[in-house]
Structures are given as structure tokens and as C-alpha cells.
Amino acid sequence: MTAYGGFSLLALFFEKIKFRECIEQAIAVQEISPNSRGIYAKILVYLLMIYAGGSRFSHSMYPWE
């Protein structure tokens, strides 16, 4: 799975089906931290990590800082 081959197609697909709006509407989590990434970013990273073959949340190369 490369950034240009598979993940770019997934990004286009998610935009087409308005995945962000669905997630933000279905999971109404209000984060008040100024360092928050948002619920959509967290769910997207988790789904893509599983799709890429990771088995732990720590396998995602996301800068959680």
C-alpha cells in the first residue's frame, strides 16, 4: 500500500461519500483541548492503520505529541 497507489484512491473515495461528515455526525465528541486532532483524524488514522496491516494503534506513524 503506497501513498500514491492505494491511499490516494481511498482519500478520493472518502471525499466522494462524505466520510468526514458522517463520522463527525455519528460520533459527537466535543474535544476542548487546543492540541486536539479531532475525532475524524483519529478514526481515519485507525482505519488506515488496520487497512495497511498494523495491529496496534502505536503502529500508526501519526505525530501524537
N, C-alpha and C positions, 0 to 999 in steps of 0.2 A: 504494500500500500504506500504509494508515494503522494506527496503534496500535489503533484500535477496530474496524476492519473486518477486516483480514486477519491481522495478527499475533496478535490475541486468539484467533482461531479456530485458528491454528497452535499457540498455547500450550495450548489445551484438547486439541487432538489429541495433542500430545506427552505431556501428562499421561495421557491415556487409554491410549496404547500403552506407557507407562512408558519413555519415551525416555531419561531420565536414567539409570535403572538399566542399560539396555542399553549405553549409551556407557561408563559407569564400569566395567562388567564387561568389555566388549570391548577397551577401551584402558586397560590397567592402568599408569597413570603415577603414580608417587608423587612429589609435589612437597613439598619440605621448607621452602620459603621461607614466612615468615609473611605475606608480601604476595601470595601465590599466589591466583589466582582459581579454580583448579580446571580440570580438563580439560573438564568438561561445559560450563562457561561459555564457554570458548574455542571449542569446536566449535559450540555453539549460535550464538554471535555470527558465526562464519564462515558457517554455513549461512544464517542470516537475512540477512547482508550480500549473499550471492550471490542469494538469493531477491528481495531488494529492488533488485537491479540493480547493485550495486557490483562493481568488477573488481579491487580491491586490498584487502588486509587493512586498510590505512590508511583506507579509505573508511568503515569502521565507526566510529561515533561512540561508541566504548567508552572509558571513562576508564582507560587503561592505567597511568598514573602510574608 
